[in-house]
Amino acid sequence: MNLKYVLIGIACSFITASIGGSLTTLDQWYFSLQQPNWKPPDSLFPVIWSIIFIFIGISFGVSYGKAGNTENKRKLIFCFLFNALLNILWSFLYFYLKRPDFALLEVVFLWGSI
């Protein structure tokens, strides 16, 4: 495992998280939504997502270090950036545009990118 690639992956993951987070506003609209009683407290989401993004960065770094040839590295970078874009897009659709219906459709593609 090359620590440099892992740190780059984690940094890129946190850039993604920061952009998505900047689009996330827990305002009157959000609190007016009917939410299930099993939803975790809002205060846990930043913690959980930070852990997830750390693991995304680690997996990118480890995978990049083992990707071998340039073509495999390009494919890995494309997949990583595509997933990051979809993560940001979900926050944009759900929180910024306040369109949970569009976000639900988009999440199908987000799941597919995993």
N, C-alpha and C positions, 0 to 999 in steps of 0.2 A: 504494500500500500504506500502510495506516494502522498505524504502529508500536504504538499503544495497543492495537488489536485483536490484533495478533500477540503482544504481551506477555501480554495476558489469556488468549489461547489457550494459550500456553506454560505459564503459571501453572496453569491448569485441568488441563492435561495432566500436570503434575508432581504435582498433588494426586491425580489418578487413579493415577499410578504409585506414589505414596507409600502410598495405601490398599492397592493390590494388593501392593506390596512388604511391607507389614506382615502380610499373610496368607501370605507365602512363607517357608517354613522348610525349609532343606536339612538334614533330620534323618535318622535311621536308616532310616525308611520310604523316603525319597527315594533314598538311596544303595543300598537293597536292590532297587530296580527294575532290571530288565534294560534297559540303555540301549544304543543303537546306537554302533558305534565311530566314526561320523562326527559325533557330537554335539560341538558346540564345548565348550571348557572352561567350567565353571560361572562362572569369574571374568569371562568375556566378556559374560555376559548383562546385568549392570547397565549396562555401557557401550553395548551394542547397543540395549537398550531405552531408554536415555536419549536416544540419537540419534533413534530412532523417535519418541519422544514430543515431542522438539523439532520434528521435521517435522510431526507432527500439529498441534501448536500453531500453527506457521507457516501451514499450509494452512487452519486454521480462521480465523486472523486475516485472511489474504488474501481468502478466500471471503466472510467477513462484510463486509469493506470493499467488496466488489463485488456483494453480494447485492441491493442496490437497496431494494426496498420491505420493509415490516415483515413481511409474510407470508413472504417468502423468508428473512428473518433468523430468524423463528420456526422454520421448517422446518430451517434449518441448525443452530440451537441444539439442537433436538430430536434430530437425527441425531448431533450431537457428544456429547450427554449419554447417548444410548442406547448408543453405541459405548463410552463410558467405563464405563457400568454393566456392559456385557458383558465388558469387560476385567477389571474387578474380580471379577465373578462367576466367570470362568474360574479366577482364582487361588484364590478361595474353594473352588470345587469340587475343584480338583486338589490344592492344598497343604493347605488347612484341613480339608476333609472327607476328603481322601485318596481321591477317587473319579475316577480318570482316565477311567473309562467315561462318567460324566456330563460331564466336561470335554470329552471328544471330541464328544459330542452338542452341547454348548453352542458349541463352536468353529465349527460349521456356521453358527449364527446370527451369531457374531462375524464370520466371513468375509463373510457377507451384509451386515453393517452397514458394511463398507468400501466 
